[in-house]
Amino acid sequence: MRLRRIIGYASLGLLSACATYMPQSLPDKENMPQSAAAVAVQPAQLPFSGLRSHIFNPADGLDSDEVAMLAVANNPQLRQARDGLGVARAQAFAAGLLPDPQLGMTADHPTNGGAGTTNAFNYNLSYDVNALLLRSSRKNAANRDAERVNMELLWQEWQVVSQSRLLFTRLTAQTALMRQLQAARNLWMQRYQASQHAMAAGNVTLDFASADFIALQNTERQINELERSVAQNRASLNSLLGLNATAQVLLVGEVHPALLDASGVAAVVAQRLNNRPDLLALQAGYQSQEEKYRGAVLAQFPVLNVGVTRARDTSGLYTMGFGLSLNLPIFNGNRGNIAIEQATRKKLFDEYQDRLNSAHSEIALALENLPLLQTQLQRTQQGVTALQQLAQHADAAYQAGNLAAPDYVRLQTGLLDKQTESINLAEALMEQRIALETLLGPDLPESRSSK
């Protein structure tokens, strides 16, 4: 009777500690914010110190840092990744729990016995010793898996920040390009109208006037293509920010990439790679697999299950005993699982080596292109300055009637082309910097000339 009471009390205690189930219905409508102001941004949860210290105020538009902050806070893929981290942490919690004992009960009722017979019962309480021995490897593997998912989330946040900066760079560059193309269109429109009047007066031929018209149409084509590209990038930015497709995001600030010190960046590559989240995630995944491999090796030994029994037979004789079961590893011996875990470890080893090799190759290529882009941008900006000075003199000469209209238009067109080239190079250089920050993290060494 005492054992029954103990079992009853234990059962009540276990039931009182059980979790309860609550159903949750799926949503039936979208919940994407209509504006950046509707999103709550928590700076303390952002990945980089520069973002955590930046003020988020969408009322006056979003600069590059604010776009990155909003992207990290509201990106749908990051939200799912954070849910995945919650699952991994729950799995680590489950792996750390002690295995439960097993309770067995049987009862027998005599149907043809004589006087003195009674109901028989058998209670047994057992424990899987191997589950306890393997708990350490399971717990360590699950903890490393949770660490891996956490680092993968941080790496994904890096990618989202980089993609937001990339889209911001492209859209601001396209805004500047649109101004250049509109200026070119106005110039060619004025030139075309003047040539039309001149042709009507018989002062120029048709081929001269048609050249201006063709140039005007070519500029119109570039404007149309640029408008489509802007619309596509706007849609990509809204999707990245987790905003409704019709949301209007005002971007403020222009891209002025600071020149990086290529030799200084090369000097910190090893240090930065040691802290790069994707490589840390692969390291954690490899350590988790080491624990799984170790657990598979431990599981090859005989499975031991021990327990105690309390019984009464039909004659009323009470007994208490000890039980032990042992699985003999003769045919299986967990050799199949050991082979699987060993092969998986080899796969993760090669994956880490390949990722490390790719990281060094990508960084080397970016550092090789960096000085070239910086030099080209400096030369182009010098050319823009020189052409602007010529254009000022040409404008005065044209107004005074000392410069022919075709020569004046060619000079203005050359200036617009050079300014467009400068914008494109600045965009390319900024994208190169974003690529390096994606590979190595922010706050890279800058050239003294840019400070």
Secondary structure by P-SEA (a helix, b strand, c coil): caaaaaaaaaaaaaaaabbbbbbbbccccccccccccccccccccccccccccbbbbccccccaaaaaaaaaaccaaaaaaaaaaaaaaaaaaaaaccbbbbbbbbbbbbccccccbbbbbbbbbbbcaaaaaaaaaaaaaaaaaaaaaaaaaaaaaaaaaaaaaaaaaaaaaaaaaaaaaaaaaaaaaaaaaaaaaaaaaccccaaaaaaaaaaaaaaaaaaaaaaaaaaaaaaaaaaaacccccbbbbbccccccccccaaaaaaaaaaaaaacaaaaaaaaaaaaaaaaaaaaaaacccbbbbbccccccccbbbbbbbbbbbbbcccccaaaaaaaaaaaaaaaaaaaaaaaaaaaaaaaaaaaaaaaaaaaaaaaaaaaaaaaaaaaaaaaaaaaccccaaaaaaaaaaaaaaaaaaaaaaaaaaaaaaaaaaacccccccccccc
